[in-house]
Amino acid sequence: MTDPVRHLDFGRVSVFLGDKSGKYPDGNQVVVRGSDTRAAFDTPLVAHRIGAEFAASELVVLGHAHEDHMAGLPLLPRAQVQVHELDLDAVRSWDGLRRHYGLDEPLASAMHDKIRREFFYQPRPDAVGYRDGALWELGRCRVRALHMPGHTAGHSVLLVEPEGVAFLGDIDLSGFGPYYGDATSSLAAFRRTLARVAEVPAGTWVTSHHRGVYTDRVAFRAALAAFTARIDERSERLLAMLDSGPKTVDELVATRLIYPSDYAEIWIDAAERRTIEQHLEELQSAGRVRADAPGRFARC
């Protein structure tokens, strides 16, 4: 028999903490107990250890589409699944998720095998899309979707009212910093999101990974500022990588900007490339990097 999953309660909202406060590959599971409908936000691996409290969910509202946020969906075959319309294809089919990641063969097949094996991945062709401002009345409480893109095109913050609990998803306030390395990710959109997420009318902030729960506004804002600062730190590190002379994107990917050199995963080179290309574009616009020759970049 497994030990009970530690959880925190905020009115009708329960937060079930995954392993190491939801550190990837796990996550933190939010369940909202409306008087009419029970809803789950995302479905990380910890969902498989919660039991009846999770299994009773009639509605799943996904803040975004990624393998670690869909791991518990096979446990809820009859629940209604909703996700922002810009992430909908990634939930409905493997081909949609593959394009969402931006992976080509043979990496796509390897990733498919991995997420079926490690995350119980199954597509949900029955999923439906929501839009910014969508509202779910659950009975004595409601959930409001606030579109906050960047991590993915459809990434959304889910706000429970009147409890004032904001599920931030993968605005996870981790030391790693923002992730915008997939095909539908956007550095520019993430910057805009980070400039406005502090204004969400909440008193409790829940992250999918690493940090868990914040109940102090000062601590939340400090963590958000440190998380945001990682973007500019990466830009400065990329510039330092060009100090020794012009380099191609392939050379920069091999050096690595965001992941340690000894960290190995299927998607890393693709994520590094997408991240580096976005930073280079931003730095070129700022006049800090120039195209030295076709395919080569240098500091200005």
Summary of the structure (lengths in Angstrom):
residues: 300
radius of gyration: 19.5
end to end distance: 61.4
largest distance: 63.4
contacts: 1023
relative contact order: 0.12
helix: 37%
strand: 22%
